[in-house]
Structure formats: structure tokens, C-alpha cells
Amino acid sequence: GGGGDGGEEASDTSDTTAVASPSTAATSPSTAATAEVGVAETATRYFTNIADGNLDASYDLLTPGFQASQSRADYVAFWTSVQPVAIASPVEADEEEGTATVTVTLAGQPQEYALRLVRTDDGTWLVDSPRPGGG
């Protein structure tokens, strides 16, 4: 007579709840060959930099046209005046159209941002609008 008692205990640890952890500031030079960063990731990185107070980093994610319409000093002054800034919803992006919609709280007030992004020659995305004055 056989019949071994095979006690199989499957420890189910697949309960990974997505916790929005503050992203570690990976300062990689833009010359490095990075994996392709899409619209959603660029929009998330943009507002994460603003929320963390890395306004130089977020300003550098703007198109030259946007930067021409708002100086770095004015840009920093605006975002400093509405802190704390926090991302309040997941980014909804259209990778084909280059648009991203996200709700962000400015000093506790939720505001929906519809970003328009432009793809550069090297395949990265830059934020082109909304610009100050609603443009």
C-alpha cells in the first residue's frame, strides 16, 4: 500500500497592491540611450517633478516654443505659488495623438490638465501646452 501524503502549501503572495511610491530621482543625462519613454510616462514624469519641487527638471521637459512663451523664472514662480502640487488621478494618454489628461491638485484644489506633447527628432516627448494664458 502506497499513498504518500503530499502536503502542498501554495503560498499565494500575488496580492500586490499598487502603491504610488515616490519615484527615485533618476538623473540620467539626456544623451544616454534610454528606453523609449511614451506620452503617459513623460506626462507623469513632468508632474512628478513639479510635485517634488524639481522645477528645473520639469521646465526642461517643455518644448522650445513653450519655453519661449514663459521664462524659467515665471514658470518657477507660478508652480511655487500653487504648492503643494500632487497627481490626483492616473494619466490617460493617447500615444498616437500625443495627448495626456491628468487631474492634479494645486494647493489642494483639483484641476484637470489636458497636455499636448510633441515628439522630438530623437523620439522623446516634450510638453507643448497648456501654456500660460490658456494657449
N, C-alpha and C positions, 0 to 999 in steps of 0.2 A: 504494500500500500504506500502510495506517494502522497502528493498534495502539499507542496510547500506553502507556507503562509507568507506570501509576498506583500508585505505592508507598504504600499506605495503612497507616500505623502507628497502630493504635488503642492508645493508652497507657491501660491498664486500672488506674485508681487507685481502684477501688471496694473496696479492701481496708481498710475502716475497722473496726479492732478497737475495741470499746467499752472505753475506759479510764475507770475511775472517777476522774474528776478532782475535786479538792475544789471544791465549788461556791463561786462567788464570793458573798460575803455581800451579797446584795441587800436592803438595809434600806429597804423601801418602806413608807410609812405605811399602816396597815390601812384608812384611809379611801379610798385610791386604788382606782379601779375596775380590779381585776386580773382577768386571765382566770381562768375557773373552775378552782380547784385541787381535784383529786379526793382520794379516800381514800388512794391509793397515794402521791401526791405529798406529802400532809400528813404521813403516817407517815414518809416518807423525810426530809422537812424536820425533823421532830421529832427523830429520832435523829441526823441530821447536826449539828444544833445542839448536842446533848448531846456528841457525839464531838469537836466543835470547842471545847467548853467554854463555849458560849453558853447557859448555863443559864437566864438571864433570858428569852431568846427562846423556849426550849423550854417553860418554865413558862407563858408567855403562850399557848401552844397547847393548854393544858388547859382543860376545862370549869370553870365556876364551882363545880360540885359537887365535882370533883376537888380544886380549889384549897382548898375549904372543909375537905376531909379531910386535906390536907397543906399546911403552911405553906411559903412560898417558902424560908425558912431550912432547914427539914427536907429539902425537896426538893434544894436545892443541896448540903447536907451528904451526902445519900445518893449522888448522882451523882459528887460529888467523891471519895468514898471508894472507888468502883469503877473509876476511871480507870486505864489508858486504855480508852475505850469505842470500839468500831468496829462498823460494819454488816458482817455476815459473809455475808448472803445477799440476793438481790433481794426486795423487798417483794411478797408475794402478797396482793392486795386484792380484796374483794368490794364493788364500788361500791354495789350495791343494799342489802346488809346493813349496810354501814358498818363492816366488819371488815378488819383487816390483820394478816398474820402475817409476822414477820421474825426472823431469827436475829441476835443482837447479842452481841459478846464483851465481857464485863465483866472488866477486869483479866486478860484472856487466857482467861477461861472462857466457852465458848459458852452462850447461854441463849436459848430461843425465847420471843418475846413475841407474844401474841395481843392486839392492840389493839382496843378498841371505840371507835368515833368517833361523834360526834353532829353532825348538820348544824344550823347556826345559821340564824337568820332571813335573814341576808344571803347564804346559800349557801355559806359557808365551813365547814370541818370542824374540830372540836376533839376532842382525845383525852380519853376519859372513863374508861378503865380499861386495864390493871390498876392498881389503887390499892394503896398500901402495906397490908400485911396480907392481901394476896391478893384484895381485893374488886374 
